[in-house]
């Protein structure tokens, strides 16, 4: 009869070797009266995958559109595998029941802001939360095809190999009817801004790109904008002096000045349903576009041109205010009056007062944004 414990006082040599190896089955079978457990071999645990791409969506009273876009993005393997993540930043919209469902989805993060801080600041918050080496800015009113993010991540690999200094990339935009939508253009100047008043709205700021190959451009629109994190960090993100509009133009200009390249790549496309040129421009939104253009002019144009633009905008606001008063449109008259005062704040170096006026006027945009929510054409 074999002894369970040899006279020397230690375990049998085979058992000692098993203990040294950590062999649980052998240890169990060596103990008298103990039935060995049939343990399954443990699966190797892979560390959580770090996302390569962070998709940042800024929501403002567009929760249904945002939820629809999230559903489309999650049909990509990149999201399911952790290669891509989605960060939603809400600019103080009213609560919507869909938020609760979005919060339960894996790969989705939501950050709500205590007030409407504007597009640029919300983007900076979202990119700060994201962990990807690249960030993709998408408007809630765009739709994408299934597997879109898989194509984006494949594009990232090509960019890293062929264009390591590519800092900003824009894709092809289409209207809801499938026609092309301009998504890039030359940098605004005093002369082309004035001459643009005599062009259709769709071509005042942007130009249609005819090339079917990736090509260098001056700037690409922020509605669908791919940015390398190193470039974003070097430039400290979007300039938060812009509340809405022209922050994308300014960022591309600063990126080029810092040695990064800006590209238009028609190999990928999205449908953009509500571009500014295709919808009415109420007085509150006009105030924001005028503020954004003047902010850009004061930053990048000669001083006399910026002053000339501010004078022209003041005259325009005065005429619009008078005409709104004649029509009895009190809201438009109020917004035009606020635009005149805002122009004074900007020109006299009171950015805090200007931003406060913009936030107050932004409240008038809630019904305009809500009108587009849930509509894709």
Secondary structure, 3 states (H helix, E strand, C coil): CCCCCCCCCCCCHHHHHHHHHCCHHHHHHHCCCCCCCCCCCCCCCCCCCCCCEEEEEEECCCHHHHHHHHHHHCCCHHHHCCCEEEEEEECCCCCCCHHHHHHCCCCEEEEECCCCCCHHHHHHHHHHHCCCCEEEEEECCEECCCCHHHHHHHHHHHHHHHCCCEEEEEEEEECCCCCEECCEECCCCHHHHHHHHHCCHHHCCCECCCCCCCEECCEECCCEEEEEHHHHHHCCCCCCCCCCCCHHHHHHHHHHHCCCEEEEEEEEEEEECCCHHHCCCCHHHHHHHHHHHHHHHHHHCCHHHHHHHHHHHHHHHHHHHHHHHHHCCHHHHHHHHHHHHHHHHHHCCCHHHHHHHHHHHHHHHHHHHHHHCCCCC
